[in-house]
Each structure stands twice: as structure tokens, then as C-alpha cells.
Amino acid sequence: MNSEDSQPDLSRLPEDRERRSYDFGRMTRRMPGAVATPNDAEQVARLVRRAASDGVPLAIRGGGHSQSGKSLTQGGWVLDTRGLNQVQLLGDELVRAQGGAPWGQILDALRGTRRLPPVVADIAEVTVGGTLSAGGLGTTSHRHGVQIAHVEKLEVVTGTGERVRCSRSENASLFDAVRGGQGQFGIITEAWLRLRRAGGRLRQYLLRYSDFERFASDLERIVEEGRFDHLRAETRMHQRTILLSAAIEYDDPPDDGQVLEGLGYEKIDASGETDEVARAVMFPKWGFSWRNHHPWRDWFMPWETLPTLLEQPWLDPQTIPRAPGSWTGVYPIRMGPIDAPLFMRPGGERMLSYSVLAVLSRRERAHKVAERLREIDRTLVGLGGKSYLSGDVGYGRREWAEHYGEKLELGIQWKKEFDPKRVFQAEGLPF
Ligand SMILES: Cc1cc2nc3c(=O)[nH]c(=O)nc-3n(C[C@H](O)[C@H](O)[C@H](O)COP(=O)(O)OP(=O)(O)OC[C@H]3O[C@@H](n4cnc5c(N)ncnc54)[C@H](O)[C@@H]3O)c2cc1C
């Protein structure tokens, strides 16, 4: 994956530059001065050294699915990781992936092996580097927590243009800084990701609830019992309905009667079988048309807030559109040992991810919803929540201090150590 003298091309903007001047859902637009698409880590390192010596800010763009302009720059250079997309299986326990590899490509490489990463993002287009710099949750998070806990080793190009291998035992502070570090300390050029055993097939159930109390106690119970391998709930407040998507990976077909025994759902809306074990639980690409705007936020909430999250009194229908004009969802997450200090979350052994994503055709309306989501943020943080930083966060100095608490100082120190010339300047972040 090396080339000694090739230079990344900075001369042209890509053909699809109009589309790529936006981040997810066309919420923020910035036009870069140039875009480079390096093919290997050495090219990445040279580009970073050049940006550092020329004093040009560099934005890292993976799948471009974040918001607040984190993958964009106005007039600086974009380092597009699309060319860093190689994936290599290393026996049963590890897969080695370049930082720009989309999660869908990792699943394709593992097809037929009965091995999967413990947690896979639920959209195929986001990249390994993109989710590891955020945290990485998915439909198996009630069992396995977040992706950053399952990384064995990384190769990172720091802000000084050095290529550094890091892990829990080697250059551990860099390893800690970049996992959940929002691309502010270095570029993940390669990741060694642990694998787990996966079932050969998947059985999925879509369970409809109208009794919210019953849903809450069922969720508690099925997470406790580990009855399903995949869980995600969509709440449709305006219809007073919750749709629980639950799935089991199997080799020997499970008995429906046993799997669903004692649960208080109203009806089974759908069920199905597939051998596409991980892809089947992903959102389809066509679900998000580039023509639409998607104001979106995601929070990690204390487990005890579940009843309030289900009622969600903040979702006034005048501002937040009704489903299918919006998607509000809940993922249960087991905390376990998550050893990445800048990944901020509430205390306790379990938490919930709560998200609101709207689908709107008019830009003005989308920005109104984004503003409302910032007000809702205050309510949810007041309930003990922490923002997942991928969405349109819009924090100022005070909110960052509140978000990171005493870890803010650690982030500032790491920035001085790993990116002293401030080459990586994602918009709106505190480091
Ligand atoms: C529809 C939708 C579904 C989503 N589903 C999930 C989900 O299931 N699980 C989940 O965890 N998140 C999910 N997200 C959030 C998304 O995964 C994060 O925003 C993630 O950071 C985006 O990855 P990306 O490759 O698109 O990165 P980008 O948006 O391109 O970049 C995001 C951030 O990561 C940094 N970055 C990107 N690549 C690298 C790299 N190689 N090295 C260092 N830093 C890098 C950038 O600097 C930037 O700050 C979803 C988002 C959307 C819009």
C-alpha cells in the first residue's frame, strides 16, 4: 500500500464538486480550493506535510455523512479518502481496512466467511475512518457497544505528516486521541478491526407497539436476556406507534414461538429471512436522496430516560414533520469498557442512542428544523444526555466546555502534541 514518489494531485476539483461541496443532507456548503484523493498512506503523509508548510487548512472527507461542515473547508484543501479503500482479511480474528473503506465494502469482503465486525454502521457508505473518529454504533450495540472499543491497532498520519502505528500498548495516547477524535489529531489510514462469529442467516421481525410502557419493559427484558442479535426501534409519535426491528442470526432455524414468547407487541408488521446477515439491517442508499435536506441530530441518553424519550414532548408537529417526513429512532447500547476518552457519553452500564432525522425539500424549512433541534439539545443535555457529534451540532465555547468537561483540556493538549500547526481544522470543533 506504499508508493515512494507519487504525489497526490491537487490541481483539479472533482467532477461531482457541486454535490461534494455539501455535507450530509445539503445542510452546510463550503467550496474547497483543491481536492486530493491519495491512494496510499505515503501520499497522505506528503500532503499533510505540504499543507503544514504552506499553512493551508485540510479537511478530511470520508463518506461525507457528517454535518456542521466537519468534512468541508472553504478555500482550503480536502483530503478525500475514497482512494484509501483496500480491505484484507487476516485469518478469523482480524480484518485490515484502509481508512477510506466504506463499511459496505468490508461486508462484501467478509461475505461467506461467517465473520463480522462486532458493530457495523447501519449505512454502507460511511467509512471506517469516519465512524472510528465519531464512535460507531449499530444494531448490535446492545451487545457489543461501539466500534472504537473493537479496534486492535491503527495507522495514523499526524498533523506533522508522520505515519505512526498505535494501539493500547504502542503510542497509546495517539490511539486514544483519534478514536472519537473527529479527525482533529490525525488521519486514520489503516485500521485492524476485530471480528466475531456471525450466523449464516438472519431472521427479522418488525414488531408494532402502541403500548409504550409495554415496549419499555420488553426492551429492558430482551436486552437483558440477549434474545436478539440486532435491535433498532423507530418511534412514530404522531401515530403513537413504535416499530421494533429485531433480528436473530442463526445456523439452525429458531422457533418463532420461543423467540417472541411473552412479548407485548400488538402485531407483527413484517418478518423475513435472508443470508445477507449484516446488509439486511442497513438503511438503503436510496433512502436519502441528494435532492432532499436532512437536518439531523443524535444523542446518547441515560437508560432511565427511555419513558421520556418515547413520549418525546419536544417533537412539536408544527416544526418537526410527521413520519415519513422524519425518522426518530432509539438504539440500546451496552457500555462495557469504552476506553476512548474523547468519546463522551452518560454514565451507567447501558445507554440509548436517540436520533431525529427529517426529510425536507425546502432549505429554509430544513434550517428551521435544525434550529429547533439545537433547542431540543438543551432539553436532552439537561436530562443527562451527550450529543453524538456527527450531526449539525452548532456548539459554542460554553456548550463545548459542558460537553467535554475536564476532557476538554486533554483534547487541547493532544492537539498541540499531534497537530501543532493546526492542519486539521474541521469547522465548529473546539480543538
Ligand atoms: C443516514 C445516516 C446513518 C448513519 N448511521 C450511523 C450508524 O449506524 N452508526 C454510526 O456510528 N454513525 C452513523 N451515522 C453517522 C456517521 O457514521 C458519522 O457521521 C461518520 O463520522 C460519517 O462517516 P463518513 O465516512 O461519512 O465521514 P465524513 O462525514 O466524511 O467525516 C466525518 C468526520 O470524520 C473525520 N474523518 C473522516 N475520515 C477520517 C479518517 N480516515 N481519519 C480521521 N478522521 C476522519 C472527518 O474529519 C470528520 O470530522 C449515520 C449518518 C447518517 C447521515
The ligand as a Tripos MOL2 file, in Angstrom:
@<TRIPOS>MOLECULE
LIG
   53    58     1     0     0
SMALL
NO_CHARGES

@<TRIPOS>ATOM
      1 C1        -28.1780    8.2330    7.3260 C.3       1 LIG1
      2 C2        -27.0730    8.1350    8.3120 C.ar      1 LIG1
      3 C3        -26.9120    6.9570    9.0170 C.ar      1 LIG1
      4 C4        -25.8890    6.8770    9.9630 C.ar      1 LIG1
      5 N1        -25.7480    5.7130   10.6360 N.ar      1 LIG1
      6 C5        -24.7760    5.6060   11.5630 C.ar      1 LIG1
      7 C6        -24.5730    4.4070   12.2720 C.ar      1 LIG1
      8 O1        -25.2640    3.4320   12.0780 O.2       1 LIG1
      9 N2        -23.6030    4.3620   13.1890 N.ar      1 LIG1
     10 C7        -22.8000    5.4360   13.4320 C.ar      1 LIG1
     11 O2        -21.9340    5.3410   14.2750 O.2       1 LIG1
     12 N3        -22.9610    6.5750   12.7740 N.ar      1 LIG1
     13 C8        -23.9210    6.6860   11.8540 C.ar      1 LIG1
     14 N4        -24.0690    7.8520   11.1740 N.ar      1 LIG1
     15 C9        -23.1340    8.9260   11.4720 C.3       1 LIG1
     16 C10       -21.8900    8.7630   10.6160 C.3       1 LIG1
     17 O3        -21.4070    7.4670   10.7090 O.3       1 LIG1
     18 C11       -20.8080    9.6950   11.1190 C.3       1 LIG1
     19 O4        -21.1910   10.9930   10.8200 O.3       1 LIG1
     20 C12       -19.4520    9.3890   10.4800 C.3       1 LIG1
     21 O5        -18.4850   10.2490   11.0350 O.3       1 LIG1
     22 C13       -19.5450    9.6050    8.9860 C.3       1 LIG1
     23 O6        -18.5300    8.8990    8.3580 O.3       1 LIG1
     24 P1        -18.0420    9.4230    6.9400 P.3       1 LIG1
     25 O7        -17.1340    8.4120    6.3850 O.co2     1 LIG1
     26 O8        -19.2020    9.8400    6.1360 O.co2     1 LIG1
     27 O9        -17.1680   10.6730    7.4210 O.3       1 LIG1
     28 P2        -17.2120   12.2150    6.9890 P.3       1 LIG1
     29 O10       -18.5680   12.7530    7.1710 O.co2     1 LIG1
     30 O11       -16.6010   12.3660    5.6640 O.co2     1 LIG1
     31 O12       -16.2600   12.8090    8.1070 O.3       1 LIG1
     32 C14       -16.7340   12.8570    9.4230 C.3       1 LIG1
     33 C15       -15.6320   13.2060   10.4100 C.3       1 LIG1
     34 O13       -14.7080   12.1580   10.4530 O.3       1 LIG1
     35 C16       -13.4130   12.6060   10.1520 C.3       1 LIG1
     36 N5        -12.7770   11.5850    9.3130 N.ar      1 LIG1
     37 C17       -13.2640   11.0200    8.1800 C.ar      1 LIG1
     38 N6        -12.3900   10.1090    7.7170 N.ar      1 LIG1
     39 C18       -11.3450   10.0990    8.5820 C.ar      1 LIG1
     40 C19       -10.1200    9.3750    8.6570 C.ar      1 LIG1
     41 N7         -9.7880    8.4730    7.7420 N.pl3     1 LIG1
     42 N8         -9.2890    9.6240    9.6860 N.ar      1 LIG1
     43 C20        -9.5950   10.5320   10.6380 C.ar      1 LIG1
     44 N9        -10.7400   11.2460   10.6220 N.ar      1 LIG1
     45 C21       -11.6020   11.0310    9.6050 C.ar      1 LIG1
     46 C22       -13.5860   13.9250    9.4230 C.3       1 LIG1
     47 O14       -12.5120   14.7930    9.6980 O.3       1 LIG1
     48 C23       -14.8700   14.4610   10.0130 C.3       1 LIG1
     49 O15       -14.5960   15.1950   11.1880 O.3       1 LIG1
     50 C24       -25.0440    7.9710   10.2060 C.ar      1 LIG1
     51 C25       -25.2090    9.1460    9.4950 C.ar      1 LIG1
     52 C26       -26.2160    9.2240    8.5500 C.ar      1 LIG1
     53 C27       -26.3500   10.5000    7.8160 C.3       1 LIG1
@<TRIPOS>BOND
     1     1     2 1
     2     2     3 ar
     3     2    52 ar
     4     3     4 ar
     5     4     5 ar
     6     4    50 ar
     7     5     6 ar
     8     6     7 ar
     9     6    13 1
    10     7     8 2
    11     7     9 ar
    12     9    10 ar
    13    10    11 2
    14    10    12 ar
    15    12    13 ar
    16    13    14 ar
    17    14    15 1
    18    14    50 ar
    19    15    16 1
    20    16    17 1
    21    16    18 1
    22    18    19 1
    23    18    20 1
    24    20    21 1
    25    20    22 1
    26    22    23 1
    27    23    24 1
    28    24    25 2
    29    24    26 1
    30    24    27 1
    31    27    28 1
    32    28    29 2
    33    28    30 1
    34    28    31 1
    35    31    32 1
    36    32    33 1
    37    33    34 1
    38    33    48 1
    39    34    35 1
    40    35    36 1
    41    35    46 1
    42    36    37 ar
    43    36    45 ar
    44    37    38 ar
    45    38    39 ar
    46    39    40 ar
    47    39    45 ar
    48    40    41 1
    49    40    42 ar
    50    42    43 ar
    51    43    44 ar
    52    44    45 ar
    53    46    47 1
    54    46    48 1
    55    48    49 1
    56    50    51 ar
    57    51    52 ar
    58    52    53 1
@<TRIPOS>SUBSTRUCTURE
     1 LIG1         1 GROUP 0 **** ****
